[in-house]
Amino acid sequence: MFYIDPDFTWLSGTTPPPSLDDAYAAALKMIRENGGAALMSIKPPYSEQEASTWWAQSEEANLWSSNNSFVPEMLNAIVASSNGSYTLQTLVSEILSNVTSWKEASGNIIGQIKHKTDQLNAIKAEVLAGSKNVMDIVNFNTDINIP
């Protein structure tokens, strides 16, 4: 027994091809999962707890860099507990450099996610218009490259 669709684009045992909605949902899920994994990969060697403070570190570093009379409470605490490993200036410089690198890498990954999603939506529209079939969505490349 074989299932053959009317356009003869799918030949299989008794399993029909996935629906457009199922194929689209699966591809979109993979784009998001691959994007999430890529975003997580740029976080090491920092812990989740430290990464959750990046917004505050970045804000204080930017404010202190713009005006040295600003009192950066978090950064001062980091310097005070570093046993001399950091001065405020070296910590601010390191944070600002890391912020730039993180923004570039994150922007690259988010741009890829948006681009892949746009491509997937275009293919879905073509399937609906009849110029492509659902297998173009099933075989869609959902990979996200880590910069």
N, C-alpha and C positions, 0 to 999 in steps of 0.2 A: 504494500500500500504506500502510495506517495501522495503528498500534498503538492499541488502545482497551482500557483496563483494564475489568474486570467492573463497576465502579461508575460508569463513564463520567466519571471525574474527570480523565483525562489523554487528550488527543488530540494525536498528533504524527505526524511522518513515520514512520520505522521505529524511532525511538529510544524505548525504554521509559523510564518515570520512574526516577530513581535509587532505590536501595534505601533503606530507613529508616536502616540503619547508615551508608551512604555519605553521605546527606544530613546526618545528625546529626554525623558526624565532620567534614564540611566546615564546618558552622555553628560547631561548637565550636572548630575551628582558626581561623576568622575572628574569633571573640570574643577568643581568646588573642592573635592577631596584632594586632588593633586595640587591645587593652588594652596590649600591649607597646609599640606605637607611641605611645600616649598617655602612658605612663610615661616613655618616652625624651624626649618633647617638653617635659617639665617640668624637664629637667636643664640645658639651656643657660642661661647661657653657659659652664657648667663643662665641662671635659674629662672623659672617662671616668676618667682617672687621678686627677684631683682628687675626683671623685664617689666613687671607691672609698675615699677617706679620710674621708668624712663621718661614719662611725660613730665614728672616733677623735676627730675634731674635736668632735662633739656630746658625747661622753662627757667629754672634758677640759673643755669649756665648762661643762657642767652641774656637774662636780665643783668647778671653780674658782669658779663663781658661788655655790655652796653654802658653800665654805670657801676663802677667799682665801690660806690657807697651803698649799693644794695646788699642786704644781709641774706645770703642764701642758707637758710636753716639746715636743710638736708645736706647740702654739700659741706657745710662747716662741720656737721656731725660725722660725715664720712672722713674728712681730713683729720679731725680730732681722734678718731678711733683707728686710724691707719698706722699708728706708731711711726710716723715720719715718712711713710711710703709716698704720701702725696702732699703737695702744697695746694692751696686753692687754685692757683694759676695752672698747675699741671693737670689737676682734675678737670677743670673747666675746659682746657684744651683737648683733653682726651674725650670728654663727653661730646663736645661740639664736633669733633672728627667722627666719632661713632654715629652721631645723629645723621650726619651727612651720608655716611656709608649706608646706614640702615634705610634712610629715605630713598636712596637710589635703588637699592636692592628690592625694597618693598614696592616701590613704584613700578619697577620692571615686572615683578610678579603680578601685581594687580592689573597692569596693562595687558599682560598675556591672558589673564583670566577674562578680562573684558573683551579682548579680541576674539578669543576662542568662543565665548558666548555669542558674540555677534555673528561669527561664522556659522555656528550651530543654528542660530535663528534663521539665517539666510537659507541654509540647507532645508530646514523645516518648511519654510515658505515655498521652496522649489518642489518639495515632496507634495505639498498641498496643491501646487499648481500643476503637478503631473510631469515635471521635467526631470525629477530625480525620484528614486524610490527609497523606502525606509532603510535599506541596507547601506545607503550612503551615511545615514545617521549612526547605524550600528557600527560601521567601520571608521567613524570620525576619530581623528587623533586628539585625544584629550590630555596629552602630555603637557606639563608646564616645566620649562627649563629653569634651573636654579642659577642665578647670575654669579 
